[in-house]
Amino acid sequence: MAISAIDYICTRWTGRITRQGNKRIRWFLTEAAQMAARYDPKMKPFYERISRKKGHQKALIVVARKMLVSIYYVLTRNELYDGHREDVRIRKIKNMKKVARK
């Protein structure tokens, strides 16, 4: 995804979320949003709150957009995502060290 596409998405809008942009990236984000809505400690309560008001599909799109904004800020500010789970991070670091030794 180009930076201009991220800038395009992260600008302030007064209208609705549209189907503009790359459909594969949209698909990927909605798939990731489904997992975040189930397992991410930061996104799960957000998803549940929006889902009660707007329904499952709209809540997933809202979570996907929130994730995209988070990804943008993580990349531009070069900082960690603060919704991470410590046990998963430790497991991934262990696996990366195993792969690096080989």
BALOBA-1460 file (C-alpha; in Angstrom, 3 decimals):
// residues 102
<rec num="1" residu="m" x="0.000" y="0.000" z="0.000"/>
<rec num="2" residu="a" x="1.407" y="3.367" z="-0.913"/>
<rec num="3" residu="i" x="1.793" y="6.129" z="1.643"/>
<rec num="4" residu="s" x="-0.549" y="8.294" z="-0.401"/>
<rec num="5" residu="a" x="-3.251" y="5.651" z="0.059"/>
<rec num="6" residu="i" x="-2.743" y="5.752" z="3.827"/>
<rec num="7" residu="d" x="-2.871" y="9.555" z="3.801"/>
<rec num="8" residu="y" x="-6.042" y="9.304" z="1.735"/>
<rec num="9" residu="i" x="-7.642" y="6.974" z="4.287"/>
<rec num="10" residu="c" x="-6.467" y="8.863" z="7.385"/>
<rec num="11" residu="t" x="-7.833" y="12.259" z="6.366"/>
<rec num="12" residu="r" x="-10.893" y="13.579" z="8.129"/>
<rec num="13" residu="w" x="-14.155" y="12.717" z="6.408"/>
<rec num="14" residu="t" x="-17.669" y="13.918" z="6.937"/>
<rec num="15" residu="g" x="-19.208" y="11.185" z="4.763"/>
<rec num="16" residu="r" x="-19.375" y="7.420" z="4.900"/>
<rec num="17" residu="i" x="-16.725" y="4.749" z="4.500"/>
<rec num="18" residu="t" x="-16.712" y="3.810" z="0.813"/>
<rec num="19" residu="r" x="-15.430" y="0.911" z="-1.257"/>
<rec num="20" residu="q" x="-12.688" y="2.973" z="-2.855"/>
<rec num="21" residu="g" x="-9.174" y="1.626" z="-2.961"/>
<rec num="22" residu="n" x="-7.610" y="-1.778" z="-3.440"/>
<rec num="23" residu="k" x="-10.143" y="-4.563" z="-2.820"/>
<rec num="24" residu="r" x="-7.452" y="-7.050" z="-1.748"/>
<rec num="25" residu="i" x="-6.214" y="-4.705" z="0.961"/>
<rec num="26" residu="r" x="-9.819" y="-4.149" z="2.085"/>
<rec num="27" residu="w" x="-10.336" y="-7.917" z="2.216"/>
<rec num="28" residu="f" x="-7.123" y="-8.398" z="4.205"/>
<rec num="29" residu="l" x="-8.087" y="-5.680" z="6.673"/>
<rec num="30" residu="t" x="-11.551" y="-7.127" z="7.252"/>
<rec num="31" residu="e" x="-10.077" y="-10.595" z="7.802"/>
<rec num="32" residu="a" x="-7.593" y="-9.131" z="10.282"/>
<rec num="33" residu="a" x="-10.429" y="-7.179" z="11.911"/>
<rec num="34" residu="q" x="-12.333" y="-10.418" z="12.512"/>
<rec num="35" residu="m" x="-9.361" y="-11.854" z="14.411"/>
<rec num="36" residu="a" x="-8.802" y="-8.594" z="16.281"/>
<rec num="37" residu="a" x="-12.468" y="-8.495" z="17.282"/>
<rec num="38" residu="r" x="-12.059" y="-11.935" z="18.852"/>
<rec num="39" residu="y" x="-8.590" y="-11.816" z="20.419"/>
<rec num="40" residu="d" x="-7.139" y="-8.297" z="20.662"/>
<rec num="41" residu="p" x="-7.648" y="-6.952" z="24.212"/>
<rec num="42" residu="k" x="-7.999" y="-3.404" z="22.882"/>
<rec num="43" residu="m" x="-10.221" y="-4.077" z="19.862"/>
<rec num="44" residu="k" x="-12.548" y="-6.691" z="21.366"/>
<rec num="45" residu="p" x="-14.455" y="-4.340" z="23.702"/>
<rec num="46" residu="f" x="-14.512" y="-1.681" z="20.971"/>
<rec num="47" residu="y" x="-15.978" y="-4.191" z="18.496"/>
<rec num="48" residu="e" x="-18.574" y="-5.418" z="20.990"/>
<rec num="49" residu="r" x="-19.720" y="-1.870" z="21.749"/>
<rec num="50" residu="i" x="-20.087" y="-0.937" z="18.073"/>
<rec num="51" residu="s" x="-21.629" y="-4.306" z="17.207"/>
<rec num="52" residu="r" x="-24.445" y="-3.799" z="19.698"/>
<rec num="53" residu="k" x="-25.306" y="-0.448" z="18.112"/>
<rec num="54" residu="k" x="-24.610" y="-0.994" z="14.394"/>
<rec num="55" residu="g" x="-24.430" y="-4.750" z="13.793"/>
<rec num="56" residu="h" x="-21.682" y="-7.238" z="13.032"/>
<rec num="57" residu="q" x="-20.714" y="-6.173" z="9.484"/>
<rec num="58" residu="k" x="-20.493" y="-2.457" z="10.174"/>
<rec num="59" residu="a" x="-18.596" y="-3.104" z="13.390"/>
<rec num="60" residu="l" x="-15.990" y="-5.138" z="11.480"/>
<rec num="61" residu="i" x="-15.476" y="-2.292" z="9.011"/>
<rec num="62" residu="v" x="-15.090" y="0.180" z="11.865"/>
<rec num="63" residu="v" x="-12.529" y="-2.095" z="13.536"/>
<rec num="64" residu="a" x="-10.671" y="-2.485" z="10.220"/>
<rec num="65" residu="r" x="-10.481" y="1.274" z="9.830"/>
<rec num="66" residu="k" x="-9.301" y="1.703" z="13.415"/>
<rec num="67" residu="m" x="-6.630" y="-0.933" z="12.771"/>
<rec num="68" residu="l" x="-5.516" y="0.873" z="9.618"/>
<rec num="69" residu="v" x="-5.128" y="4.124" z="11.527"/>
<rec num="70" residu="s" x="-3.177" y="2.263" z="14.238"/>
<rec num="71" residu="i" x="-0.928" y="0.681" z="11.584"/>
<rec num="72" residu="y" x="-0.303" y="4.103" z="10.074"/>
<rec num="73" residu="y" x="0.758" y="5.578" z="13.418"/>
<rec num="74" residu="v" x="2.893" y="2.570" z="14.348"/>
<rec num="75" residu="l" x="4.761" y="2.873" z="11.041"/>
<rec num="76" residu="t" x="5.147" y="6.649" z="11.006"/>
<rec num="77" residu="r" x="6.119" y="7.001" z="14.667"/>
<rec num="78" residu="n" x="8.206" y="3.814" z="14.768"/>
<rec num="79" residu="e" x="6.662" y="2.601" z="18.007"/>
<rec num="80" residu="l" x="5.078" y="-0.608" z="19.274"/>
<rec num="81" residu="y" x="1.376" y="-1.288" z="19.164"/>
<rec num="82" residu="d" x="0.167" y="-0.954" z="22.741"/>
<rec num="83" residu="g" x="-2.589" y="-3.554" z="22.418"/>
<rec num="84" residu="h" x="-0.128" y="-6.428" z="22.156"/>
<rec num="85" residu="r" x="-0.259" y="-9.501" z="24.368"/>
<rec num="86" residu="e" x="2.960" y="-10.162" z="26.260"/>
<rec num="87" residu="d" x="2.735" y="-13.968" z="26.061"/>
<rec num="88" residu="v" x="2.396" y="-13.887" z="22.270"/>
<rec num="89" residu="r" x="5.304" y="-11.448" z="21.958"/>
<rec num="90" residu="i" x="7.575" y="-13.683" z="24.067"/>
<rec num="91" residu="r" x="6.609" y="-16.768" z="22.040"/>
<rec num="92" residu="k" x="7.306" y="-14.988" z="18.752"/>
<rec num="93" residu="i" x="10.696" y="-13.759" z="19.959"/>
<rec num="94" residu="k" x="11.593" y="-17.331" z="21.000"/>
<rec num="95" residu="n" x="10.616" y="-18.657" z="17.573"/>
<rec num="96" residu="m" x="12.593" y="-15.939" z="15.792"/>
<rec num="97" residu="k" x="15.686" y="-16.792" z="17.860"/>
<rec num="98" residu="k" x="15.309" y="-20.479" z="16.913"/>
<rec num="99" residu="v" x="15.074" y="-19.587" z="13.234"/>
<rec num="100" residu="a" x="18.076" y="-17.234" z="13.515"/>
<rec num="101" residu="r" x="20.248" y="-20.016" z="15.012"/>
<rec num="102" residu="k" x="19.620" y="-22.342" z="12.044"/>
